[in-house]
Amino acid sequence: MIGVDGKQLGVLSLADAINMARANGVDLVEIAAAATPPVCRLVDFGKFRYEQSKRDKEAKKHQHANKVKEIQLSPSIDPHDFGVKLNHAIDFLCEEMKVKVTLRFRGREMAHKEIGFQQVEKFIKDVTPWGHPDFAPKLVGKGINLMLSPLPRNKRAKHPREGEHPGPVESNGASPAQRRPVGVADNGQPPAAQPETINNAFAKLDLNTR
């Protein structure tokens, strides 16, 4: 038997244990049924369940912290795809998970490694309110590796889509309310036709290795 103050009271009969619980105005809770003899404790059962729930949540949080999710980038990634990848990283960090960011070079992209580092640095900057890098981005083989860890809850920004309909958040931080519908200009009319442009630093590179 374990008393209200946490001290061991020795081996008692069931009747004596119940009477002691009534005398102290608490419950008799069996906490180790497999032990010989079984171990019971005098405790407020509501408080006991609350403390057990807190311990379970803490253990679950540590389990999430040990999980690592991977995000893959490319030097020529489209801005929309970049925003989607950023959203995924924010989701993982807000769930107390680490995020491994990997950027792979293909073919002659290796001749322009600075563009890859620019993409990774931009990713770090955009994710700063929710996580921080464990080390500086480094080139390993034909790619750049980076590990992000979540910030403590009291220092971490609120999830950008908390309480809203989930959807991609632009990498420039614009909220859904700040974005116009596709195909509508500032005056509410369809925009004039514009020549197609390609914002791709590697668009003219031959990516086929020889």
Secondary structure, DSSP 8 states (H G I E B T S, - for coil): -B-TTS-B-----HHHHHHHHHHHT-EEEEEETTSSS-EEEEE-HHHHHHHHHHHHHHHHHHHHHT-EEEEEE-TT--HHHHHHHHHHHHHHHHTT-EEEEEEE--GGGGGGHHHHHHHHHHHHHHHTTTEEESS--EEETTEEEEEEEE--GGGS---TTTTS------TT---GGGS--TT--TTSS-----------TTTTS-----
